[in-house]
Amino acid sequence: MKIYSDFTAVEKNLADSGRRFVEELECRASHIYEAAHVAKFHLDMAKIPRAYSDMIKLDDTRAALVTALPKKIFPIQSPFDDGPAKAALTVSDRCVYSRALTEGENVTARKIRDMLFTPAERGLNSKIALIGNAGSNRAFELFAAKLRGVGAIHTETFESACSAVSERQADYAVIPLYSLSDGRLDGLYRIVEKYGLCIIMSCRVPSSDGNVTTYALLGREVRDIDFCGASKLEIKVTLGSASEMTEIMCAASFFGAEVERVEPMPSLYGRDNTFGFVLLVDGAELAPLVLYLSLFCSQYIPLGLYADVTEE
């Protein structure tokens, strides 16, 4: 039939177009790699540190790397200049650039964790602050199974548990941060940020009413506690608009990560469009993903790079 032959022709044309598109993307990626090599060369010439840790921590290094990435994507007066195609290609360019900059960098998940947070030596006879209820007690048991020589300090409130860590009366605190029934527990997250704590491990504790609560083990420093590869990266990001969430999700997918949760945070944090992301990063390209966030998310704060120790 003629209709069938018409669709066959269209299908062939689209397949040919797709093949050419992939070839052009591969060519573009090679040019982005060239831009990364040029950027590193100019960092050296300007005597700006360019080790991986400098890329994610030093303002001068990050600014120089962002400036070096070519910004003109389409020819002048292109119909795609301000549309979704430009946004998608921008994210793709930035992801390829981040991957190119980290090429040859031997950085493990443990090393990245220690760069993002304050590392500390293993402490013996560690103390964990928690309030005495069934959920916290079960979370303590799961966390204690991964630690050595830990003891419990019972407090009256979750804030007093965090305060005990801040004042070095305890090494860790056990705090619930998420539940299926209530979602993100923003009041408790604010307490965690108030005392400058980071997430070291997490676990999920079911209750008799069918609810499941995620508890976190929190500390001032990231201690060497048999960290066997990251499973989750948790961040807070303030964006220019809510639509920019798509860019982070696309970047996460590009590097093999998966978005477990993304939730808006109250405007009392200082600005609208602040979101909390939990990314599943087992098997992901963690080094370029963290670099992407550091370079292109100007108001990004890492909250934890940690493993979930829930017993299934």
N, C-alpha and C positions, 0 to 999 in steps of 0.2 A: 504494500500500500504506500501511497505517496507520503502520508503523514508520518509513517514509520521511517521512511527514508530521510525525511526532513529532520526528524529528531536524531537519527543516527549521525547525520552531518553535523548537527549542533553539538552532539556529544563528542564527536571527534575534534571539533574546533576547540571546545572547552578543555579537552585532554591535552591538546597541543599547547594551548595557552598556559595551562598549569605546568607543563614541562618547562616551558620558557621562563615562567615565573620562578620556579625552583632554581633554574640555572642562574637567573639574575640575582636571586637572594644569596646563592653561594658566592657569586662574584662580589656582591656587596659586602658579604662577611669578610672576604679576604682584604677588602679595602679598610674595613673597620679594624682588622688585625694590624694593618699597616699603621693606622692612626694610633693604636696602643703602643706599638714599638717607637713611634716618633715621640709620643708623650713621655715614655720612660727615658728616652735619650735626653729630652729637654729637662726633665727632672734632674738627671745627673749633671747636665751642664750648669743648671742653676743651683746645684748643690742642695737640692731639696730631697730629704729622705724618701725612699720609694719602696722599702720593704713592705710586705703585706700588712704588718701591724701598723705601719705609718699610713697606709692607704685608708685604713678604717678608723684611725684615731686622730691623725694630725690634720688640722684645718687647712694649712697651706698645701699639703699634698693633695687633699681631696679637691680643693679649689682648682689647682693646676690641672688635675686629671679631667675634671668636668669641662674646663675651658678648652682642653685639647680635643674634645670630641666634636667632629664636624656637626654643625647645626642645620645646614641647608639640606633638606631631604628631597624636595621636588623642584623642578624648574620654575622660574618665575611665571606667575599667572596659570599655574597648574590647577585644574578643577579639583584636585585632591588636597590642595594646600592646607586647608583647615578642617578637613573631614576626618572620619574614623580611620581611613587608610593611613593618614599621617600619624595619628595617635598609635596605631598598631605598629607601624614601621619604626617609630621612635622608641617604643619599648623593645622591639627586636634589636635595634642598633645598640641600645644601652646594655642589653643582656649579652650580646656578642662581645661588646667592648669590655664588660666586666670579666667575662670568661677569658678574653685575650690577656688582660692585665694580670690575671692570676695564673696564667700558664707557666708551669715550671716551679710554682710555689709549693713547697712541701708542707702544707698546713693540715693537721688533723682536726677533727671536731673538738678534741680536748684542748688543742692549742688555741683554737678560735674562742672557745669558752673562756680560757684564761686571759685572752686579749680583751674580751668584752667586759669581763668582771674581774674583781680583785682576787688573785689566787692566794692560797694559804697552804701551809703544810698540813699534813694529816694530824689531827689532834686526838690524843688518847683520852679515854674517859670523858667523852663529850657529853654535854648536857642539852637536852631538848625541852624547851618550854611549851606547854600545852594546857588547855583547860580540860577538866576532867569530865568528858562526856563520852558516850559510846563511839561516836564517829571519830573523834580525835584520838581516842585510845586505840582504835583499830588502825588508823593511819600511822600512829606511832609504831605499832607492831610491824607494819610493812616497811617503814623507813628503817627501823632499828635492825631489821634483818639484813640490810645492806651496809650497815655501819659496824664498828667494833667498839665495845666497851662504853655504850651510851646509857645514860640514866635520864629519868624524867624529872622535870620541875613543874609542878602544877601552879597555874595562875588563875586569877578570877575572870579575866577577860582576854580576848584575842589581842587587844592593843597592849595589855601588860605583858603578854608573851613576846610580842615584837620589841617592846621596850627593854625586856630582859636581854635580848640579843644585842640591841643597840648599846646597852650599858655593860656588855660583856659579862653578864651574870649567867648567860647561857650561850651555847654555840649556834643553836638552831631554834626555830619556832615552827609549830604545826598550825596552819591556818587554812580554813576552807575558802576557796576562791571562785567556785562555780558549782551550780546544782542544776539538775534537769528541770526542777520546778520553778526556780527563780532566775536562772541564767547567770550572767556574770555578777558577782557580788561586789559592786563598785565601792561600797563603803569600806570593805576589807582591803581592796586593792589600794585605796587611798592611804590606809594605815601602813601598808607595806612600803609604799613610796615615801611616806612621811619619815620612816626610819631608815630609808636607804637600803632595803634588803633586796636580794635577788632570789629567784626560784632555783632550787638545787635538784629537787626531785618532785614528782607528783604521783598520786595514786587515786583511785576511784573507790569509794566506800558506799555500798548499797545500804538502804535502811528498810525497816519492816513495812513501811507504807509504799514501797516501790520507787521512791526517789533515790537518785544516785548523786553523791556529792564528791567533787574533786577537791582533794586536799593537797597543799603544797608544803614541802619542807623548805624553809627560808633561812638565809644566813647573810651575814655582812660580807663574808668572803666565800669564794668558791673553793671548797676543799677537795683534796684528792681522795674521793670516796668510791673507788672502783667504777669510775665513769667509763662505761662500755659503749661509747658512741652515742651521739645525740639522737633522740627520737622526736623532740619538739623544740621549736624556737618560738618564743613568745615575745611580742613587741607591742609598743604603743606608737601610733603614727598620727600626726596631725596633717591633714591634707588641705589643699586649696579648695577642693569641692569633693562631695561624696562620690562623684563619678570616677575619681582617680583611684578608688578601690580596685577597679578593674585592672589597672596597670600593675598593682602589686600582685594580684591573683595571676595575671598572665606571666609575670616574671617568675613567680613561684613555680608555676607549671613548666616554664622553659627550663628551669634547673632541676626538675624532677621532684619538687616538693608538692605538698597538697595542703590546701586550706582546711583545717579541722573546724575552726570557728572564726568568725569575724563579727564583732559587735560594736555598736556605737557607744561612746562614753559620754557621760553628762557634760554639758557645756561649762560646769563649774571648774573644769580643768583649765580654763583660761580661754579656750577657743572652741568654736563649733567645728564639726567635721573631724573629731578625734575618735580613733577606732582602736580597738584591741584585736590583734590577730594572733591566732595560735596556728603555727605551720607544722605539719608532719614532715620531718626532714630525713628520715631513715633512707639511706641510699641516694640522697639528693647531692647535687654539687654545692656543698655548703659554702665553700670559700667565695665563689663568684656571687652567690646569692647574698651573703652578708655584705660583700663589697658593693653590690648594686644598691642595697638599702642605704649604705653609708654615703654613697655618692649622690643618689638621686632622690632620697627622701630626707629633706633637710631637717624635719622635725620628727626623727625616728629615735625611739629609746628602746634598747633591748631590756627585757624583763627577766629572761631566763633562757638558757640553752641546756636542756635537761632530759632525763629519761623518765618514762612512766613505769612504775614498778608494781602495777596492779597485778594480782594473781588472778588469772583467768580460770 
